[in-house]
Amino acid sequence: MFRKLLLRWQNRKLLRQGTGGRSPVPFSMAKDIGVLFSDQFSAEAGAINDFIRQLQQDGKRVRALTYFERPHSNPYAFKFDYFTKKELTPLGHIRNEKVDQFTGFSFDYLFCINGEDFLPFDIIMQRSKARFRVGTYVPDKEKYFEVMVKVAAGEPLPALINQMYQYTLLLATDEA
């Protein structure tokens, strides 16, 4: 409970600091894509594997980051970095060099694939230097994203990922 309160405090502090103006480049011109995803989807790893493969086929360099609650086998077919519960400090910081590198990288687009509210991801999204952030719709989280996608309850993960991808293609074109 105390840890959660400190994470919320850290999150509010980052929101007050702001992140400066963000603006997309046309997706066709984007080179670097970040994917922050929840390991809650490990049973549906094929959808995330397909998404990463699609981005790579589009000619994008992809860096991925996830959170593991506990160690387990790797169901993903791509290279990714991760952080664990042990690396979350009581003051709301994440002590992980790979997280620091991920948040410090200037992605053209950053996709956050998460099915529920998760404070460490909020902190990562706030610290991120990404030009354009795309995520799952969660009430009161509009400040974290330039585009949020909402799917109907019970929709499978591939539907969410497909909508994120399609909206990004539509909103960040030369005509937008």
C-alpha positions as CSV (number, residue, x, y, z in Angstrom):
1,M,0.0,0.0,0.0
2,F,2.8,2.5,0.9
3,R,4.7,1.6,-2.2
4,K,1.6,2.3,-4.3
5,L,1.2,5.7,-2.7
6,L,4.8,6.6,-3.4
7,L,4.4,5.5,-7.0
8,R,1.4,7.7,-7.4
9,W,3.3,10.6,-5.8
10,Q,6.2,10.1,-8.3
11,N,3.8,9.9,-11.1
12,R,2.0,13.2,-10.2
13,K,5.5,14.9,-9.8
14,L,6.4,13.8,-13.4
15,L,3.0,15.1,-14.7
16,R,3.6,18.5,-13.1
17,Q,7.1,18.7,-14.7
18,G,5.6,18.2,-18.2
19,T,7.4,16.7,-21.1
20,G,7.4,19.5,-23.7
21,G,5.7,19.5,-27.0
22,R,5.3,16.3,-28.8
23,S,4.4,16.0,-32.5
24,P,4.4,13.0,-34.8
25,V,6.3,12.5,-38.0
26,P,4.5,10.7,-40.8
27,F,4.6,7.0,-40.0
28,S,6.2,6.3,-43.4
29,M,9.2,8.5,-42.3
30,A,9.4,7.1,-38.7
31,K,12.5,5.1,-38.1
32,D,12.5,4.2,-34.4
33,I,9.5,2.6,-32.6
34,G,9.3,1.7,-29.0
35,V,6.9,-1.0,-27.6
36,L,6.1,-1.1,-23.9
37,F,4.0,-4.1,-23.2
38,S,2.6,-6.0,-20.3
39,D,3.6,-9.5,-19.6
40,Q,0.0,-10.2,-18.7
41,F,-0.3,-11.0,-22.4
42,S,2.3,-13.8,-22.4
43,A,-0.5,-16.3,-23.1
44,E,-1.2,-14.3,-26.3
45,A,2.5,-13.7,-27.2
46,G,1.7,-14.5,-30.8
47,A,-0.1,-11.2,-31.2
48,I,2.8,-9.2,-29.9
49,N,5.2,-11.2,-31.9
50,D,3.1,-10.5,-35.1
51,F,3.0,-6.7,-34.2
52,I,6.8,-6.5,-33.8
53,R,7.3,-8.5,-37.0
54,Q,4.9,-6.1,-38.9
55,L,6.8,-3.0,-37.6
56,Q,10.1,-4.6,-38.7
57,Q,8.6,-5.4,-42.1
58,D,7.6,-1.7,-42.4
59,G,11.4,-1.0,-42.1
60,K,11.2,0.3,-38.5
61,R,13.9,-0.3,-35.8
62,V,12.0,-1.6,-32.8
63,R,13.0,-1.6,-29.1
64,A,10.7,-3.4,-26.7
65,L,10.4,-3.3,-22.9
66,T,8.2,-5.3,-20.5
67,Y,7.6,-5.9,-16.8
68,F,7.9,-9.4,-15.3
69,E,6.2,-10.0,-11.9
70,R,8.1,-13.2,-11.6
71,P,10.6,-15.2,-13.7
72,H,9.2,-17.5,-16.4
73,S,10.0,-18.9,-19.8
74,N,10.2,-16.5,-22.7
75,P,7.3,-16.8,-25.2
76,Y,8.4,-13.9,-27.4
77,A,10.2,-14.2,-30.7
78,F,12.1,-10.9,-30.6
79,K,14.7,-9.2,-28.4
80,F,13.4,-7.2,-25.5
81,D,14.4,-5.7,-22.2
82,Y,12.5,-6.1,-19.0
83,F,12.3,-5.0,-15.4
84,T,11.0,-6.8,-12.3
85,K,9.1,-6.0,-9.1
86,K,12.5,-6.0,-7.2
87,E,13.6,-3.0,-9.2
88,L,10.8,-0.8,-8.1
89,T,11.9,1.4,-5.3
90,P,9.7,2.6,-2.4
91,L,10.0,6.1,-3.8
92,G,8.5,5.3,-7.2
93,H,11.7,4.9,-9.1
94,I,12.7,2.0,-11.4
95,R,16.3,1.0,-10.8
96,N,17.1,-0.6,-14.1
97,E,19.6,0.6,-16.7
98,K,17.5,-0.7,-19.6
99,V,14.5,1.3,-18.4
100,D,16.7,4.4,-18.3
101,Q,17.9,3.7,-21.8
102,F,14.4,3.1,-23.0
103,T,12.9,6.3,-21.5
104,G,15.9,8.3,-22.8
105,F,15.6,7.2,-26.4
106,S,13.8,9.5,-28.8
107,F,11.4,7.1,-30.4
108,D,9.3,8.4,-33.3
109,Y,6.4,6.4,-31.9
110,L,5.9,4.6,-28.6
111,F,3.2,2.0,-28.3
112,C,2.1,1.0,-24.8
113,I,0.2,-2.3,-24.9
114,N,-1.4,-2.8,-21.5
115,G,-4.8,-4.1,-20.5
116,E,-5.0,-2.3,-17.1
117,D,-3.7,0.7,-15.2
118,F,-0.1,0.1,-14.1
119,L,1.7,2.9,-12.3
120,P,5.3,1.9,-13.4
121,F,4.2,2.1,-17.0
122,D,2.7,5.6,-16.3
123,I,6.1,6.7,-15.0
124,I,7.8,5.3,-18.1
125,M,5.4,7.0,-20.4
126,Q,5.9,10.3,-18.6
127,R,9.7,10.0,-18.6
128,S,9.8,8.9,-22.3
129,K,11.3,11.2,-24.9
130,A,9.0,9.7,-27.6
131,R,7.6,12.1,-30.1
132,F,4.2,10.4,-30.2
133,R,2.7,7.9,-27.7
134,V,-0.1,5.5,-28.4
135,G,-1.9,3.5,-25.7
136,T,-4.9,1.7,-24.4
137,Y,-7.8,3.9,-23.2
138,V,-7.9,4.2,-19.5
139,P,-10.0,7.0,-17.9
140,D,-8.0,10.0,-16.6
141,K,-4.8,8.9,-18.4
142,E,-5.2,11.2,-21.4
143,K,-2.0,13.2,-20.4
144,Y,0.1,10.1,-21.1
145,F,-0.8,9.6,-24.7
146,E,-1.4,11.5,-28.0
147,V,-3.7,8.7,-29.1
148,M,-5.7,6.3,-26.9
149,V,-7.5,3.3,-28.3
150,K,-10.5,1.7,-26.7
151,V,-11.8,-1.7,-27.6
152,A,-14.9,-3.4,-26.4
153,A,-14.7,-5.6,-23.3
154,G,-13.6,-9.1,-24.2
155,E,-12.0,-8.1,-27.5
156,P,-8.8,-10.2,-28.1
157,L,-5.4,-8.6,-27.9
158,P,-4.9,-8.7,-31.7
159,A,-7.9,-6.4,-32.1
160,L,-6.4,-3.8,-29.7
161,I,-3.0,-4.0,-31.4
162,N,-4.5,-3.7,-34.9
163,Q,-6.5,-0.6,-33.9
164,M,-3.5,1.0,-32.4
165,Y,-1.5,0.4,-35.6
166,Q,-4.3,1.4,-37.9
167,Y,-5.1,4.7,-36.1
168,T,-1.4,5.5,-36.1
169,L,-1.3,5.1,-39.8
170,L,-4.4,7.3,-40.3
171,L,-3.5,10.1,-37.9
172,A,0.2,10.5,-38.6
173,T,0.2,10.8,-42.4
174,D,1.5,13.6,-44.6
175,E,-2.1,14.9,-44.9
176,A,-2.7,15.0,-41.1
